[in-house]
Amino acid sequence: SFVQYTRPLPVTVSQIPLLVASTLSRLTVTALPAGSDSAAAEAETKIRVERRAGFSGDVDLALEGAPPGVKTVLDRIPAGVTETALKITASEKTPAGTNTLVVIGSGRHGDRHFTFRSSPITLIVTPPEEEARPSLVATNASGAAVVPARQP
């Protein structure tokens, strides 16, 4: 039999000084035609930071994975504050589909720069509902309703 011995290896484990998370894991917006004004094109979630291990500084935030045509507002979280809002607005140029967003938080603690990625946030972009066409009902000479063939 073969026996191997190694020397003890010292290991130091320290906490990551910041965690970033969204209060919602799924958001839905509608890509509305130009000139439309509706709350359906907008979504908002709170982004929270948990500071640990003595970290008390600012946290810079960035958003990754937003589809084209989406406008986002995401401010940094200053020292002493625990959350900010992520606001998303879809435009007519935003393609319908499911997207995965990730919030990236970063800050300096001591002489090191730390970066933390949030859990994924699912962004669902739906196309606008087609406008309902008025139904056309005509009557014949005897007064009976005649329903025309559906128009394309």
N, C-alpha and C positions, 0 to 999 in steps of 0.2 A: 504494500500500500504506500501511497505517496502523501506526505504531509507538508504543507507549505505554511510558513509563518510570515506575517507582515508586521510592520511597526504601526502603532496607532496613528491615525491621521486626524489632526484637529480640524473640526468643522464649526463654522460660525453661521448661524441662521438668524437673519434679521427680517423684520416685517417690511413689506412694500409700504412706503409711506402714504400712498393714496390709492383709493379705489373709486371708480367712476361707474355709475349705473343709471339707467332710465327707469322712470316710474311705470312706463308702459312698454310692453314688448312688441306691440302690433299697432300700426297706424294705417288709416285709410284716407286717401284723398281722391278727388275726381278731377280729371283734366278737362276743364271747361273751355268752350270756344272763346276766342278773343272777344272782349267787350262784356262778357258775362260776369256777374258779381254774385257770388254765393259762398256761404261758409263751407260748402262741400269741398271746395278747392284747398281748404286749410286744415292743418292738424297741429297739435301742440302736445308736448310731453315735458315733464320736468327732468333735468339731468342733475343728479346729486353726486356730491363727492364726500367720501369718508376719509378724513385725515387721520393718520396713525403715526406711531413711532416718533412723536415730537414734531412732525411736519405741520406747519401753520401757514405756509405761503400761498401765493396765487396759483391757480390751476388753469393753464391754457387749454382750450378745447378745440378740436377739429372734428369734422364729420367726414366719414369715408363711405362711398357707395351710393351717393345720391344720383339718381338718373338725370339725363339732360332735361332742361326746361324747368327744373325744380329750383325755387328760391328758398334758401335756408337762412335762418338767423340763429346764431349760437355764440353767445358772449362768454368770455372767460369768467371764472369764478374767483373773485378777489378773496384775499385773506379775511378770515372771520365770517365768510358767507358759505352756506352749505349747498345751495342749488341755484340753477338758472333755468330758463326756458329754451327749449329747442322748438323753433317755429318753422313749419314746412308749408310752402304754397306751391301748388301745381299750376302749370300754364297749359295753353293749347298745344305747346311743343313737347309736353311730357308724354312719353309713350306709355300705354297701358301695360301693366304687368306687375310682378312681384319683385321687390328689391330688398337687399340686405344692407342695412346701415350699421355702422359701428362708430361710436364716439371714442375719440382718443384724447385722454387727459395727460398732461405732462406738467412737471414742475421740478424745481431745484430744491434739494434738501441736503444741507451740508455742502460738500464739494461734488455731489453727484446729481446727474439729471435722470429723473425717473419718468417712464411712460407706461400708461396702463390703458388697455383696450376694454371697452364695455362688452357685455354680452350683446349678441346681435339684436337689432330692432328690425322687424319686418315692416316694410312700407309697401302697401298695396295701392296701385294707381288704377282707378277704374275709368273707362271711357264715359263720356257724357251720355245720358239716356237720350235716345232719339225723341224728338218732339212728337207728341201724339198727333196723328193726322185726323182732321175732322172727318166724321163718317158722312158719306153721301147717301141719302135715302131719297129715292124718287117714287112718285106714284104713277100708275098707268091711268088710262082713261076711266077705268071703273073704280079707281081710288085705292087699289091694292098696292102695297109697298113693293117696290122693285129694288133689290140690292145689286148694285153694279159689281162687276168683277173687281177684285182688289187691284189697286194701282201699284206699280212698282215704286 
